[in-house]
């Protein structure tokens, strides 16, 4: 659009002086003072004028003495675009000339015989406006292109930086995992000879005959060894937490009972130091809470043990209070010790930190760090406050949680079905002993087979009322053995078969059904479950036509989702009651050896197949003796070895932890210390 306040710089290239004066008069009449006009008569002079000064518009005659308008335009645009707007004027009025001029960058075309002040004014101002708009657009596009290029470079730079950060993070994480694996490996290697040292020291005391001086030295050996073992266990816990291997097994816990046991454990240590130790419980403190009792006990023993170690006079108080959240629990451990300075409080709960006040107390500085991480896994909080009058108060808060359903009770009904002849197939001798004892106690005759081949041979030669078939066995497994038995002529091939397996996943049950099995019993097997399975299967098949492929495999009542319990004493006693009295001790020693074998295999490079086989056998055996936590984690580890290496590495730590707990319990049972 033309602007009234603007002066347009116009270059007229026209060989006819009269025409030049005409153009000037027309423009002055239309817009007086709006133009600064430069006039030349030949093309060369016009090109020179374009090169020496800035013009808004060129009014160009097509026929010049030294060149045509098209030639002028070609020369003017030799360095790129035309330097200004161009309006072509000619007396020829040829459309071909106009089209060619437009291709060379001309904005408008006028015939000399049709010029008027308004048409000339409009052509020039419109051409200038279009040219300037195009130039501004080109400038904006250049700026946008440059900005896009800069942005793309920034994106590339950021991507490169992110890649470097990821690489650095991956390197750091791998270094951390390597460190954790190294720590775990070293501590495992230390633990094995340490157990021997402690065992021999204990054996010296048990055998007796030591002088008072020798007994004192053995006692010092035991105390030092136990302290080192405690440090190793803490490092193992720390490594498990760092690797994400530490899992919680929440159950409903009676808070006061757990705290009473912790106080009873620490009580003798407090008494030796002439300290009081008592517990108080607020009226609104929750009676029960859903949490992992073993890990909560570990945290409380650490807090109570620290309070006793660092307190020289006075006492320690364990307080049970209502938490900040509804249904939550707050536990405080208050002492009358030296307290913790303001400068040192920020170092609490950090890895390998030992405060200056603790230089006389042994330790690795991991206890509080592990406690903090365990409470964090419980979605709780832990902290410290100064006690008025001197001393410290360490506190923890646990939130309320959805209640865990109690384990399903086994209904021990009277089972009229007795006197059956049962073929029991299992490659593990201890399983055959225990389940065979169950069968005999239930009034059945048990015929034992230790392999799939032996089972097929016996089933082809003798008649049985029922076969209990272990699924996983070397060489010929239970599925293959069942298919061979189903191929036998009637009635041998029609005997009911119940699968015995550590797994009750749908795909496992489907495999059993497809192989021709009639029932499915998940290990660990208990007496009542076995009797009900036998009665149900035999009674059901007795009233139905023998069409093995159509019979559904019943799903066990227990869906496998209830939280494992560390040790079921009732199941343990039930299993021992079935065994011959003279074989109980040997079976327990054999059981302990199996658990230790698993731990040893995990502590070194072991072929996956051997790990899976050992874990399978361990899960089956320990479950029947009540060690359900070890049984469950062993089953999970066996599956993970075949499917998920990272999951297997995580579960290996849990197998080790559950194995240590099971061995400790067995030792107490073998020595008669667990009432």
C-alpha positions as CSV (number, residue, x, y, z in Angstrom):
1,X,0.0,0.0,0.0
2,X,1.2,3.6,-0.8
3,X,2.1,5.8,2.1
4,X,1.5,9.6,1.8
5,X,4.3,10.4,4.2
6,X,6.9,8.4,2.3
7,X,9.4,9.5,-0.4
8,X,10.0,6.9,-3.1
9,X,13.4,6.9,-4.8
10,X,12.7,6.3,-8.5
11,X,15.2,5.5,-11.2
12,X,13.9,6.2,-14.8
13,X,15.8,4.4,-17.6
14,X,14.3,5.9,-20.8
15,X,16.1,7.0,-24.0
16,X,13.3,9.5,-25.0
17,X,13.8,12.7,-22.9
18,X,10.2,13.8,-23.6
19,X,8.9,10.5,-22.2
20,X,11.1,11.0,-19.1
21,X,9.6,14.5,-18.5
22,X,6.1,13.1,-19.0
23,X,6.6,10.4,-16.4
24,X,7.9,13.0,-14.0
25,X,4.9,15.4,-14.6
26,X,2.4,12.6,-14.1
27,X,3.9,11.5,-10.8
28,X,4.2,15.1,-9.5
29,X,0.6,15.7,-10.4
30,X,-0.5,12.6,-8.6
31,X,1.7,12.8,-5.6
32,X,3.6,16.1,-5.3
33,X,6.9,15.7,-3.3
34,X,6.5,11.9,-3.0
35,X,9.4,11.0,-5.4
36,X,13.1,11.5,-5.6
37,X,13.8,10.9,-9.3
38,X,17.0,9.9,-11.1
39,X,16.9,9.8,-14.9
40,X,19.3,8.1,-17.4
41,X,18.9,7.6,-21.2
42,X,20.8,4.4,-21.8
43,X,20.9,0.9,-20.3
44,X,24.6,1.1,-19.3
45,X,24.0,4.2,-17.3
46,X,21.0,2.6,-15.7
47,X,23.0,-0.4,-14.6
48,X,25.6,1.9,-13.2
49,X,23.0,3.9,-11.2
50,X,21.5,0.7,-9.8
51,X,25.0,-0.4,-8.6
52,X,25.9,2.9,-6.9
53,X,22.7,3.8,-5.1
54,X,19.7,2.4,-3.4
55,X,16.4,2.8,-5.3
56,X,12.9,1.7,-4.4
57,X,11.7,1.3,-8.0
58,X,13.1,1.1,-11.5
59,X,10.9,2.5,-14.3
60,X,12.4,0.8,-17.3
61,X,11.8,1.4,-21.1
62,X,11.8,-1.8,-23.0
63,X,13.6,-0.4,-26.1
64,X,16.9,1.2,-25.2
65,X,19.7,2.3,-27.6
66,X,22.2,-0.1,-26.2
67,X,20.1,-3.1,-25.1
68,X,16.6,-4.3,-24.7
69,X,14.7,-4.3,-21.4
70,X,15.0,-8.1,-21.1
71,X,18.8,-7.8,-21.5
72,X,18.9,-5.0,-18.9
73,X,17.0,-7.2,-16.5
74,X,19.3,-10.2,-17.1
75,X,22.4,-8.0,-16.4
76,X,20.8,-6.4,-13.3
77,X,19.9,-9.7,-11.8
78,X,23.3,-11.3,-12.5
79,X,24.2,-11.3,-8.8
80,X,20.9,-12.8,-7.7
81,X,17.6,-11.0,-7.4
82,X,16.8,-7.6,-8.9
83,X,17.9,-4.9,-6.5
84,X,14.6,-3.1,-6.4
85,X,11.0,-3.2,-7.8
86,X,10.7,-2.9,-11.6
87,X,7.9,-1.5,-13.7
88,X,8.4,-2.1,-17.5
89,X,7.1,0.6,-19.9
90,X,6.9,0.0,-23.7
91,X,5.1,1.3,-26.7
92,X,4.8,-2.1,-28.3
93,X,2.2,-3.6,-26.1
94,X,3.2,-7.2,-26.7
95,X,1.9,-9.8,-24.2
96,X,4.9,-12.0,-25.0
97,X,7.2,-9.2,-23.8
98,X,5.1,-8.8,-20.6
99,X,5.3,-12.5,-19.8
100,X,9.0,-12.7,-20.4
101,X,9.6,-9.6,-18.2
102,X,7.5,-11.1,-15.4
103,X,9.6,-14.2,-15.5
104,X,12.7,-11.9,-14.9
105,X,11.3,-10.4,-11.8
106,X,9.2,-7.4,-13.1
107,X,6.3,-6.5,-10.9
108,X,4.1,-4.7,-13.5
109,X,3.9,-3.8,-17.2
110,X,2.5,-0.6,-18.6
111,X,1.9,0.6,-22.2
112,X,3.0,4.2,-23.0
113,X,-0.2,5.1,-24.8
114,X,-2.4,4.3,-21.8
115,X,-0.4,6.0,-19.0
116,X,-2.3,8.2,-16.5
117,X,-1.1,9.7,-13.3
118,X,-3.1,7.2,-11.2
119,X,-2.1,4.2,-13.2
120,X,1.6,5.1,-13.0
121,X,1.4,5.9,-9.3
122,X,-0.5,2.7,-8.6
123,X,1.9,0.6,-10.6
124,X,5.1,2.0,-8.9
125,X,3.7,2.0,-5.3
126,X,2.2,-1.5,-5.6
127,X,5.5,-2.8,-7.1
128,X,7.5,-1.3,-4.2
129,X,5.1,-2.7,-1.6
130,X,5.2,-6.2,-3.2
131,X,9.0,-6.2,-3.4
132,X,9.4,-5.0,0.2
133,X,7.0,-7.6,1.5
134,X,8.8,-10.3,-0.5
135,X,12.2,-9.1,0.9
136,X,10.8,-9.1,4.5
137,X,9.4,-12.6,3.9
138,X,12.7,-13.8,2.6
139,X,14.5,-12.2,5.5
140,X,12.1,-13.9,7.9
141,X,12.6,-17.2,6.2
142,X,16.3,-16.8,6.5
143,X,16.0,-16.0,10.1
144,X,13.6,-19.0,10.7
145,X,16.0,-21.3,8.8
146,X,18.9,-20.1,10.9
147,X,16.8,-20.5,14.0
148,X,15.8,-24.0,13.0
149,X,19.4,-24.9,12.2
150,X,20.4,-23.6,15.6
151,X,17.6,-25.5,17.3
152,X,18.5,-28.7,15.5
153,X,22.1,-28.2,16.6
154,X,20.9,-27.7,20.2
155,X,18.8,-30.8,19.9
156,X,21.8,-32.7,18.6
157,X,23.9,-31.3,21.4
158,X,21.3,-32.2,24.0
159,X,20.9,-35.7,22.6
160,X,24.7,-36.2,22.7
161,X,24.7,-34.9,26.3
162,X,21.9,-37.2,27.2
163,X,23.7,-40.1,25.6
164,X,26.8,-39.3,27.6
165,X,24.7,-39.1,30.8
166,X,23.1,-42.4,30.1
167,X,26.4,-44.0,29.3
168,X,27.9,-42.5,32.5
169,X,24.8,-43.7,34.5
170,X,25.0,-47.2,33.0
171,X,28.7,-47.3,33.8
172,X,28.1,-46.2,37.3
173,X,25.2,-48.6,37.8
174,X,27.3,-51.5,36.4
175,X,30.2,-50.5,38.7
176,X,27.8,-50.4,41.6
177,X,26.4,-53.8,40.6
178,X,29.9,-55.2,40.3
179,X,30.8,-53.7,43.7
180,X,27.7,-55.3,45.2
181,X,28.4,-58.7,43.5
182,X,32.0,-58.5,44.8
183,X,30.9,-57.6,48.3
184,X,28.3,-60.4,48.3
185,X,30.9,-62.9,46.9
186,X,33.5,-62.0,49.5
187,X,31.1,-62.1,52.4
188,X,29.8,-65.5,51.2
189,X,33.4,-66.8,51.0
190,X,34.0,-65.4,54.5
191,X,30.9,-66.9,55.9
192,X,31.7,-70.5,55.0
193,X,35.0,-70.8,57.0
194,X,33.6,-68.6,59.7
195,X,30.8,-71.1,60.3
196,X,33.4,-73.8,60.6
197,X,35.4,-71.7,63.2
198,X,32.3,-71.1,65.2
199,X,31.2,-74.7,65.0
200,X,34.6,-76.0,66.2
201,X,34.7,-73.5,69.0
202,X,31.2,-74.6,70.1
203,X,32.2,-78.2,69.8
204,X,35.2,-77.7,72.1
205,X,32.8,-76.4,74.8
206,X,30.3,-79.1,74.2
207,X,32.9,-81.8,74.5
208,X,34.1,-80.3,77.8
209,X,37.3,-80.8,79.6
210,X,38.5,-77.3,79.2
211,X,40.3,-75.4,81.9
212,X,38.9,-72.1,83.0
213,X,41.5,-70.2,81.0
214,X,40.8,-72.3,77.9
215,X,37.1,-71.8,78.3
216,X,37.5,-68.1,78.5
217,X,39.6,-68.1,75.3
218,X,36.9,-70.2,73.6
219,X,34.3,-67.7,74.8
220,X,36.4,-64.9,73.3
221,X,36.6,-66.8,70.0
222,X,32.9,-67.3,69.9
223,X,32.1,-63.6,70.7
224,X,34.6,-62.4,68.1
225,X,33.3,-64.8,65.5
226,X,29.6,-63.9,66.2
227,X,30.5,-60.3,65.9
228,X,32.2,-60.9,62.5
229,X,29.2,-63.0,61.4
230,X,26.8,-60.2,62.3
231,X,28.8,-57.7,60.3
232,X,28.8,-60.1,57.3
233,X,25.1,-60.6,57.5
234,X,24.6,-56.8,57.5
235,X,26.8,-56.4,54.5
236,X,24.8,-59.1,52.7
237,X,21.6,-57.3,53.6
238,X,23.0,-54.1,52.3
239,X,24.1,-55.7,49.1
240,X,20.6,-57.3,48.7
241,X,18.9,-53.9,49.2
242,X,21.2,-52.1,46.7
243,X,20.5,-54.8,44.1
244,X,16.7,-54.6,44.7
245,X,16.7,-58.2,45.9
246,X,15.3,-57.6,49.3
247,X,11.5,-58.4,49.3
248,X,9.1,-58.1,52.1
249,X,6.6,-60.8,53.1
250,X,3.8,-58.9,55.0
251,X,1.6,-60.7,57.4
252,X,-0.6,-59.6,60.2
253,X,1.7,-59.1,63.2
254,X,0.8,-58.8,66.9
255,X,2.8,-55.7,67.8
256,X,3.3,-56.2,71.5
257,X,4.3,-59.8,71.1
258,X,7.0,-59.0,68.6
259,X,8.3,-56.1,70.8
260,X,8.3,-58.4,73.8
261,X,10.5,-60.9,72.0
262,X,12.9,-58.1,71.0
263,X,13.1,-56.8,74.5
264,X,13.7,-60.3,75.9
265,X,16.6,-60.7,73.4
266,X,18.2,-57.4,74.4
267,X,17.4,-57.7,78.1
268,X,20.4,-59.8,79.2
269,X,22.8,-57.4,77.4
270,X,21.2,-54.4,79.2
271,X,21.4,-56.3,82.5
272,X,25.1,-56.9,82.1
273,X,25.6,-53.1,81.7
274,X,23.4,-52.4,84.8
275,X,20.8,-50.6,82.6
276,X,17.0,-50.7,82.8
277,X,15.0,-51.8,79.8
278,X,11.2,-51.6,79.8
279,X,8.4,-51.2,77.4
280,X,5.3,-48.9,77.5
281,X,2.3,-49.0,75.3
282,X,-0.2,-46.2,74.7
283,X,-3.9,-47.1,75.0
284,X,-4.5,-46.1,71.4
285,X,-1.5,-47.9,69.9
286,X,-2.6,-50.5,67.3
287,X,-2.6,-54.0,68.5
288,X,-1.8,-55.5,65.1
289,X,-0.2,-54.2,61.9
290,X,0.5,-55.7,58.5
291,X,4.2,-55.9,57.9
292,X,7.2,-58.2,57.5
293,X,7.8,-59.4,61.1
294,X,11.4,-60.6,60.5
295,X,12.5,-57.3,59.0
296,X,10.7,-55.2,61.6
297,X,12.4,-57.3,64.3
298,X,15.7,-56.7,62.6
299,X,15.2,-52.9,62.7
300,X,14.0,-52.9,66.4
301,X,16.9,-55.1,67.5
302,X,19.3,-52.7,65.8
303,X,17.7,-49.7,67.5
304,X,17.6,-51.4,70.9
305,X,21.1,-52.8,70.6
306,X,22.5,-49.4,69.7
307,X,20.7,-47.7,72.6
308,X,22.1,-50.3,75.0
309,X,25.7,-50.1,73.6
310,X,25.9,-46.3,73.7
311,X,24.2,-45.8,77.1
312,X,26.5,-46.0,80.1
313,X,24.0,-45.2,82.9
314,X,20.3,-45.1,83.2
315,X,18.1,-47.1,80.8
316,X,16.3,-47.7,77.6
317,X,12.6,-47.4,77.0
318,X,10.6,-48.9,74.1
319,X,7.4,-47.0,73.4
320,X,4.5,-48.2,71.3
321,X,2.3,-45.3,70.1
322,X,-0.4,-44.5,67.6
323,X,1.0,-43.3,64.3
324,X,0.3,-40.0,62.5
325,X,-1.9,-41.8,59.9
326,X,-5.1,-43.6,61.0
327,X,-4.3,-47.1,62.0
328,X,-0.5,-46.4,61.8
329,X,2.1,-47.4,64.3
330,X,4.9,-45.3,65.9
331,X,7.7,-47.0,67.8
332,X,10.2,-45.0,69.8
333,X,13.5,-46.2,71.4
334,X,14.6,-43.7,74.0
335,X,17.9,-43.8,75.9
336,X,19.8,-41.8,78.5
337,X,23.0,-42.0,76.6
338,X,25.3,-39.1,75.5
339,X,23.0,-38.0,72.7
340,X,24.0,-36.9,69.2
341,X,25.3,-33.5,68.3
342,X,23.5,-31.3,65.8
343,X,26.5,-31.5,63.5
344,X,26.3,-35.3,63.4
345,X,22.6,-35.8,63.0
346,X,22.7,-35.4,59.2
347,X,25.1,-38.3,59.0
348,X,22.7,-40.7,60.7
349,X,21.2,-43.4,58.5
350,X,24.0,-43.0,55.9
351,X,26.1,-45.9,54.6
352,X,29.2,-46.8,56.5
353,X,28.9,-43.8,58.9
354,X,30.1,-44.1,62.4
355,X,30.0,-41.1,64.6
356,X,32.9,-40.0,66.8
357,X,31.0,-40.9,69.9
358,X,31.0,-44.5,68.7
359,X,34.7,-45.0,68.3
360,X,34.8,-47.3,71.2
361,X,31.9,-49.5,69.8
362,X,32.5,-52.1,67.1
363,X,30.5,-52.0,63.9
364,X,30.6,-51.3,60.2
365,X,28.3,-48.3,60.3
366,X,25.6,-50.2,58.3
367,X,22.9,-50.9,60.9
368,X,21.0,-47.6,60.7
369,X,21.5,-47.4,56.9
370,X,19.9,-50.9,56.5
371,X,17.2,-50.0,59.0
372,X,16.3,-46.9,57.1
373,X,16.1,-48.7,53.8
374,X,13.9,-51.5,55.2
375,X,11.5,-49.0,56.7
376,X,11.5,-47.2,53.3
377,X,10.5,-50.5,51.6
378,X,7.7,-50.7,54.2
379,X,6.5,-47.2,53.0
380,X,7.3,-45.9,56.5
381,X,9.6,-43.3,58.0
382,X,12.5,-43.3,60.5
383,X,14.3,-40.6,62.3
384,X,16.0,-39.2,65.4
385,X,15.2,-36.5,67.9
386,X,17.1,-35.3,71.0
387,X,15.6,-36.4,74.3
388,X,14.8,-33.7,76.8
389,X,17.3,-33.9,79.6
390,X,19.9,-35.8,77.5
391,X,19.9,-38.8,75.4
392,X,18.4,-39.8,72.1
393,X,15.0,-40.9,70.7
394,X,15.0,-43.0,67.6
395,X,11.6,-43.4,66.1
396,X,9.9,-45.1,63.2
397,X,6.4,-44.9,61.8
398,X,4.6,-47.5,59.8
399,X,1.4,-46.8,57.9
400,X,-1.7,-48.8,58.0
401,X,-2.1,-51.4,55.3
402,X,-4.7,-53.6,53.7
403,X,-5.2,-56.7,55.9
404,X,-3.6,-59.9,54.7
405,X,-6.1,-62.8,54.6
406,X,-5.2,-65.5,57.1
407,X,-4.0,-68.9,55.8
408,X,-6.8,-71.2,54.8
409,X,-7.4,-73.8,57.5
410,X,-7.3,-77.4,56.5
411,X,-10.4,-79.2,57.5
412,X,-9.4,-82.6,58.9
413,X,-12.5,-84.5,58.1
414,X,-12.9,-88.2,58.7
415,X,-12.0,-89.9,55.5
416,X,-13.7,-93.3,55.0
417,X,-11.6,-94.2,51.9
418,X,-8.8,-96.4,53.3
419,X,-7.0,-99.6,52.3
420,X,-6.0,-98.4,48.8
421,X,-2.9,-99.6,47.0
422,X,-1.0,-96.5,45.9
423,X,2.1,-96.3,43.7
424,X,4.1,-93.3,44.9
425,X,6.6,-92.0,42.3
426,X,9.3,-89.4,43.3
427,X,13.0,-89.2,42.6
428,X,13.8,-87.7,46.1
429,X,14.2,-90.3,48.8
430,X,13.0,-87.9,51.6
431,X,9.8,-87.2,49.7
432,X,9.1,-90.9,49.3
433,X,9.7,-91.4,53.0
434,X,7.4,-88.6,54.1
435,X,4.6,-89.0,51.6
436,X,4.8,-92.8,52.0
437,X,4.4,-92.3,55.8
438,X,1.4,-90.1,55.1
439,X,-0.1,-92.9,53.0
440,X,0.6,-95.6,55.6
441,X,-0.8,-93.4,58.4
442,X,-4.0,-93.0,56.3
443,X,-4.4,-96.7,56.1
444,X,-3.1,-97.2,52.5
445,X,-0.5,-99.5,51.1
446,X,2.4,-97.5,49.6
447,X,4.6,-98.9,46.8
448,X,7.5,-96.7,46.1
449,X,9.2,-95.9,42.7
450,X,12.2,-93.5,42.3
451,X,11.9,-92.8,38.6
452,X,9.5,-92.6,35.7
453,X,10.9,-95.7,34.1
454,X,10.4,-97.7,37.3
455,X,6.8,-96.4,37.6
456,X,5.9,-97.5,34.1
457,X,7.4,-100.9,34.7
458,X,5.5,-101.4,38.0
459,X,2.2,-100.0,36.5
460,X,2.5,-102.5,33.6
461,X,3.0,-105.5,36.0
462,X,0.7,-104.7,39.0
463,X,-2.7,-103.2,39.6
464,X,-2.9,-100.1,41.7
465,X,-5.9,-98.1,42.9
466,X,-4.0,-94.8,42.5
467,X,-0.7,-93.4,41.3
468,X,0.9,-90.3,42.9
469,X,3.3,-89.1,40.1
470,X,6.0,-86.5,40.6
471,X,6.1,-84.3,37.5
472,X,9.7,-83.3,37.4
473,X,12.2,-86.2,37.4
474,X,15.4,-86.8,35.5
475,X,15.5,-88.9,32.3
476,X,11.7,-89.7,32.1
477,X,9.5,-87.1,33.8
478,X,6.1,-87.7,35.2
479,X,4.3,-86.4,32.1
480,X,6.0,-88.9,29.9
481,X,5.6,-91.7,32.4
482,X,1.8,-90.9,32.5
483,X,1.6,-91.1,28.7
484,X,3.2,-94.5,28.7
485,X,0.9,-95.7,31.5
486,X,-2.2,-94.4,29.6
487,X,-1.0,-96.5,26.6
488,X,-1.3,-99.8,28.7
489,X,-4.3,-102.0,28.1
490,X,-7.2,-101.8,30.5
491,X,-7.5,-101.9,33.4
492,X,-3.8,-101.1,33.9
493,X,-3.9,-98.0,31.8
494,X,-7.1,-96.6,33.5
495,X,-5.6,-96.2,37.0
496,X,-6.2,-92.7,38.5
497,X,-3.1,-90.6,38.5
498,X,-2.6,-87.5,40.6
499,X,0.3,-85.1,39.8
500,X,2.7,-84.1,42.5
501,X,4.4,-80.9,41.6
502,X,5.8,-77.8,43.3
503,X,3.8,-75.6,40.8
504,X,0.1,-75.0,40.4
505,X,0.3,-72.5,37.5
506,X,-2.5,-72.9,34.9
507,X,0.0,-73.9,32.2
508,X,1.4,-76.6,34.5
509,X,-2.1,-77.9,35.3
510,X,-2.9,-78.0,31.5
511,X,0.2,-80.0,30.8
512,X,-0.8,-82.5,33.5
513,X,-4.3,-82.8,32.1
514,X,-3.1,-83.2,28.5
515,X,-0.7,-86.0,29.6
516,X,-3.7,-87.9,31.0
517,X,-3.5,-87.1,34.7
518,X,-6.7,-86.9,36.8
519,X,-5.7,-84.6,39.6
520,X,-3.1,-82.1,40.7
521,X,-1.6,-81.8,44.2
522,X,0.8,-79.0,44.8
523,X,3.9,-79.5,47.0
524,X,4.5,-79.2,49.9
525,X,2.1,-82.0,50.5
526,X,0.4,-82.2,53.9
527,X,-1.5,-85.2,55.3
528,X,-5.0,-83.8,55.1
529,X,-4.5,-82.4,51.6
530,X,-3.2,-85.8,50.4
531,X,-6.1,-87.7,52.0
532,X,-8.7,-85.4,50.5
533,X,-7.1,-85.5,47.1
534,X,-7.1,-89.3,47.1
535,X,-10.7,-89.5,48.3
536,X,-11.9,-86.9,45.9
537,X,-10.1,-88.3,42.8
538,X,-11.0,-92.0,43.4
539,X,-14.7,-91.1,44.3
540,X,-15.1,-88.8,41.3
541,X,-13.6,-91.2,38.8
542,X,-15.5,-94.2,40.2
543,X,-18.8,-92.5,39.2
544,X,-17.7,-91.3,35.8
545,X,-16.8,-93.1,32.5
546,X,-13.1,-93.4,31.9
547,X,-12.4,-90.6,29.4
548,X,-9.1,-89.2,30.7
549,X,-8.8,-86.3,28.3
550,X,-12.3,-85.0,29.3
551,X,-11.6,-85.0,33.1
552,X,-10.8,-81.6,34.5
553,X,-7.7,-81.3,36.6
554,X,-8.9,-79.8,39.9
555,X,-7.2,-76.6,41.0
556,X,-5.8,-76.7,44.5
557,X,-7.7,-74.8,47.2
558,X,-4.6,-72.7,47.9
559,X,-4.1,-70.2,45.1
560,X,-0.5,-69.7,46.0
561,X,-0.9,-66.0,46.7
562,X,-0.9,-66.1,50.4
563,X,2.2,-64.8,52.1
564,X,4.7,-67.5,53.0
565,X,5.3,-68.2,56.6
566,X,8.9,-68.7,57.7
567,X,8.3,-72.0,59.7
568,X,5.1,-74.0,60.4
569,X,5.8,-75.9,63.6
570,X,2.5,-77.8,63.4
571,X,3.3,-79.1,59.9
572,X,6.9,-80.0,61.0
573,X,5.5,-82.0,64.0
574,X,2.9,-83.6,61.7
575,X,5.6,-84.8,59.3
576,X,7.8,-86.2,62.1
577,X,4.9,-88.1,63.5
578,X,4.6,-90.0,60.2
579,X,8.3,-90.9,60.1
580,X,9.6,-94.0,61.8
581,X,11.1,-92.9,65.2
582,X,14.6,-94.3,64.4
583,X,14.8,-92.2,61.2
584,X,13.8,-88.7,62.5
585,X,17.3,-87.5,63.4
586,X,18.8,-88.8,60.2
587,X,16.1,-87.1,58.1
588,X,16.7,-83.8,59.8
589,X,20.4,-84.0,59.3
590,X,19.8,-84.9,55.6
591,X,17.4,-82.0,55.3
592,X,20.0,-79.6,56.8
593,X,22.6,-81.0,54.3
594,X,20.2,-80.3,51.3
595,X,19.8,-76.7,52.5
596,X,23.5,-76.2,52.8
597,X,24.1,-77.7,49.4
598,X,21.8,-75.1,47.8
599,X,23.7,-72.3,49.6
600,X,27.0,-73.7,48.4
601,X,25.9,-73.9,44.8
602,X,24.7,-70.3,44.9
603,X,28.0,-69.2,46.2
604,X,29.9,-70.3,43.1
605,X,29.6,-70.7,39.3
606,X,27.0,-73.5,38.9
607,X,25.4,-74.8,35.7
608,X,21.8,-73.6,35.5
609,X,20.5,-77.1,35.0
610,X,22.0,-78.2,38.4
611,X,20.6,-75.0,40.1
612,X,17.1,-75.8,38.8
613,X,17.3,-79.4,39.8
614,X,18.6,-78.6,43.3
615,X,16.1,-75.8,43.8
616,X,13.3,-78.1,42.7
617,X,14.3,-80.9,45.1
618,X,14.8,-78.4,47.9
619,X,11.4,-76.7,47.4
620,X,9.7,-80.1,47.6
621,X,11.5,-81.4,50.7
622,X,11.6,-78.4,52.9
623,X,7.9,-77.6,52.3
624,X,6.8,-80.9,53.9
625,X,8.8,-80.0,57.0
626,X,7.1,-76.7,57.4
627,X,9.7,-74.4,55.9
628,X,7.2,-72.7,53.6
629,X,9.1,-69.5,53.0
630,X,12.2,-71.4,51.8
631,X,10.0,-73.7,49.7
632,X,8.2,-70.8,48.0
633,X,11.3,-68.8,47.2
634,X,13.1,-71.9,45.9
635,X,10.2,-72.6,43.5
636,X,10.4,-69.0,42.3
637,X,14.1,-69.3,41.9
638,X,13.8,-72.5,39.9
639,X,11.4,-70.8,37.4
640,X,13.5,-67.7,37.2
641,X,16.7,-69.6,36.3
642,X,15.1,-70.8,33.1
643,X,13.2,-67.6,32.2
644,X,14.7,-64.4,33.7
645,X,18.4,-64.1,34.7
646,X,17.9,-60.8,36.6
647,X,15.0,-62.2,38.5
648,X,17.1,-65.3,39.3
649,X,19.9,-63.1,40.6
650,X,17.5,-61.3,42.9
651,X,15.9,-64.4,44.2
652,X,19.2,-66.1,44.9
653,X,19.7,-63.7,47.7
654,X,16.3,-64.5,49.1
655,X,17.1,-68.2,48.9
656,X,20.3,-67.6,50.9
657,X,18.5,-65.6,53.5
658,X,15.6,-68.2,53.9
659,X,18.2,-71.0,54.0
660,X,20.1,-69.3,56.8
661,X,16.9,-68.9,58.8
662,X,15.9,-72.6,58.1
663,X,19.3,-73.9,59.2
664,X,19.2,-71.8,62.4
665,X,15.7,-73.3,63.2
666,X,16.9,-76.8,62.4
667,X,19.9,-76.4,64.7
668,X,17.6,-75.4,67.5
669,X,15.3,-78.4,66.8
670,X,18.2,-80.8,66.6
671,X,19.5,-79.6,70.0
672,X,16.0,-79.5,71.5
673,X,16.1,-75.8,72.1
674,X,12.9,-74.9,70.2
675,X,9.9,-75.8,72.4
